[in-house]
Amino acid sequence: LRERPLGVVPRRIYIKRFNPVSGCVESSGIFIGDHLVFVNGTPVGAGARWMGEGESPSLEEVYEMLCNKAFYPIGLTFARPQSKTSSRWTSQHDETFSDFEAETICVTCSSQSQLGCILDSLDNGDIVISDFSSVPGILHSALSKYEDNDGKYHVAIDSINGQFVPSYATKDMVMNALKRSWNNDRKVEIILCDDGRKEFV
């Protein structure tokens, strides 16, 4: 957040920038080294082997699926060998395992930009998670059209949970109010105003 100081006009609290967040794959509990086995029910990697489908789609073909807007909302099924302890930070790129030995986790995502994962292909054709990447948060994505060429946002916070932000409020007071609402209720309602256009967002 940033402040427009008191002067001729009242103090206003604006959004300064957004911090990136974990993608839906990582935030769903998927670890590095977990195997991608189904994409919208289509077997890939180890999933193709389990289903007797023969050759699995290549890594490039899997990425084409993930980049295809027609596939969204998308359902991804990951598998993790039960015999070893997985870690978010360590991979298990040398394992061949059966569906009877696997714990499966299903992840849904509304858009490719929210996935936040990097895939790799093993010598046996299995597709695994090799790394994670941060993604824009929901609010960041929703307000991207209000970002100017310098990366600044010209939208002010007008109210929080139905209470108008007073002119004496500082950015720290507003941030604390947002955190308090989120920590207590796991939700927060914000009304923003585009001061340049004089309209609510």
C-alpha positions in Angstrom: 0.0 0.0 0.0 1.0 3.7 -0.4 -0.4 6.9 0.9 -1.4 10.2 -0.8 -0.6 12.6 2.1 -3.0 15.1 3.6 -3.1 18.5 1.8 -5.6 20.0 -0.6 -7.3 16.6 -0.8 -7.9 14.0 1.9 -5.4 11.3 2.5 -6.0 8.2 0.3 -4.6 4.7 0.6 -3.6 3.2 -2.7 -2.5 -0.2 -3.8 1.3 0.0 -4.5 2.1 -3.5 -5.7 1.2 -7.1 -5.2 3.3 -9.9 -3.9 3.3 -13.2 -5.9 1.7 -16.3 -4.4 2.1 -20.0 -4.7 0.3 -21.6 -7.6 -2.7 -23.9 -7.2 -0.5 -27.0 -7.7 1.9 -26.2 -4.9 -0.8 -24.8 -2.6 -2.7 -28.1 -3.0 0.1 -30.0 -1.3 1.9 -31.3 -4.3 5.7 -31.9 -3.8 8.7 -31.7 -6.2 9.1 -35.2 -7.6 5.4 -36.1 -7.6 4.2 -37.7 -10.8 1.5 -36.2 -13.1 -0.6 -39.2 -14.2 -3.9 -37.7 -15.6 -4.9 -34.5 -17.3 -8.7 -34.1 -17.4 -8.9 -37.9 -17.3 -6.3 -38.5 -20.1 -3.5 -40.7 -18.8 0.0 -39.3 -19.1 3.4 -40.5 -17.8 3.0 -43.3 -15.3 -0.8 -43.0 -15.8 -0.4 -44.2 -19.4 1.6 -47.2 -18.1 -1.0 -48.1 -15.5 -3.8 -47.9 -18.0 -1.9 -50.0 -20.6 -2.1 -47.1 -23.0 1.4 -47.8 -24.4 3.5 -44.7 -25.1 2.7 -41.7 -23.0 2.2 -38.3 -24.5 5.5 -36.5 -24.6 6.4 -33.6 -22.3 5.8 -31.2 -25.1 2.4 -32.7 -25.7 1.5 -32.4 -22.0 2.5 -28.7 -22.0 0.3 -28.2 -25.1 -2.6 -29.6 -23.0 -1.8 -27.3 -20.1 -1.6 -24.3 -22.4 -4.9 -25.1 -24.2 -7.6 -22.8 -22.9 -10.3 -25.3 -23.9 -8.9 -27.6 -21.2 -9.9 -25.2 -18.4 -11.1 -25.5 -15.8 -8.5 -28.3 -15.7 -8.3 -31.4 -13.5 -4.8 -32.8 -12.8 -4.1 -36.0 -10.9 -0.7 -36.5 -9.3 0.7 -39.7 -7.8 3.2 -40.1 -5.0 4.9 -43.4 -4.1 3.8 -44.5 -0.6 7.0 -46.4 0.1 9.1 -43.3 0.6 8.6 -40.0 2.3 8.3 -37.1 -0.2 9.5 -33.6 0.5 8.5 -30.3 -1.1 12.2 -29.6 -1.7 13.6 -33.0 -2.8 12.7 -35.1 -5.8 12.3 -38.8 -6.4 13.2 -38.9 -10.1 14.4 -42.5 -10.2 11.2 -44.4 -9.2 9.0 -46.7 -11.2 5.9 -47.6 -9.3 2.5 -49.1 -9.7 -0.9 -47.6 -9.1 -1.3 -49.9 -6.1 1.7 -48.3 -4.5 0.7 -44.7 -5.1 -1.1 -42.0 -3.1 -3.1 -39.8 -5.6 -4.0 -36.2 -5.2 -6.4 -34.3 -7.5 -5.9 -30.6 -8.3 -8.3 -28.3 -10.1 -7.3 -25.0 -11.6 -9.2 -22.3 -13.5 -6.4 -21.0 -15.7 -2.9 -21.9 -16.9 -1.5 -18.8 -15.3 -2.4 -20.1 -11.9 -0.7 -23.5 -12.1 2.7 -22.4 -11.0 4.6 -25.6 -11.7 7.4 -26.8 -13.9 7.4 -30.3 -15.4 10.2 -32.7 -16.4 10.2 -36.0 -18.3 12.1 -39.0 -17.0 13.9 -41.6 -19.1 11.0 -44.0 -18.7 8.5 -41.4 -20.0 7.0 -40.4 -16.6 6.1 -36.8 -16.1 7.1 -35.3 -12.8 7.1 -31.9 -11.0 10.7 -30.5 -11.1 10.1 -27.0 -9.6 7.5 -24.5 -8.6 7.0 -20.8 -9.7 5.0 -18.0 -8.1 1.9 -16.7 -9.8 -0.2 -13.5 -9.6 -2.8 -13.7 -6.8 -6.5 -13.5 -7.4 -6.7 -9.8 -6.6 -3.6 -9.0 -8.7 -5.1 -10.7 -11.7 -8.5 -9.0 -11.2 -6.8 -5.5 -11.1 -4.2 -6.0 -13.8 -6.2 -3.8 -16.2 -5.7 -0.8 -13.8 -1.9 -1.1 -13.9 -0.2 1.7 -15.8 3.0 1.5 -17.9 5.1 2.2 -14.8 3.5 -0.7 -12.9 1.5 1.6 -10.6 -2.1 1.1 -9.6 -4.4 4.2 -9.3 -7.1 2.6 -7.2 -7.7 3.6 -3.6 -9.2 1.6 -0.8 -12.6 3.1 -0.1 -14.0 0.7 2.5 -13.2 -2.6 4.3 -16.0 -4.9 5.2 -18.5 -2.1 4.7 -16.7 0.5 6.8 -15.3 3.5 5.0 -11.6 4.2 5.4 -11.3 7.5 7.3 -9.1 10.3 5.9 -6.8 10.0 9.0 -6.0 6.3 8.4 -2.5 5.5 7.5 -1.4 2.6 5.2 -0.3 0.7 8.3 -3.7 1.1 9.9 -5.4 -0.1 6.7 -3.0 -3.1 6.3 -3.6 -4.1 9.9 -7.4 -4.0 9.4 -7.0 -6.2 6.3 -4.8 -8.7 8.1 -7.1 -8.7 11.2 -10.2 -9.4 9.1 -8.5 -12.2 7.2 -7.0 -13.9 10.3 -10.4 -13.8 12.1 -12.8 -14.6 9.3 -10.6 -15.9 6.4 -12.3 -13.4 4.2 -12.3 -9.6 3.6 -14.5 -7.4 1.5 -12.8 -4.4 -0.1 -14.4 -1.6 -2.2 -11.8 0.2 -4.4 -12.2 3.4 -6.3 -10.4 4.4 -9.5 -9.8 8.1 -8.6 -8.8 8.9 -12.1 -12.1 7.8 -13.6 -14.1 8.6 -10.5 -15.7 5.2 -10.4 -15.8 2.2 -8.1 -13.9 -1.0 -9.0 
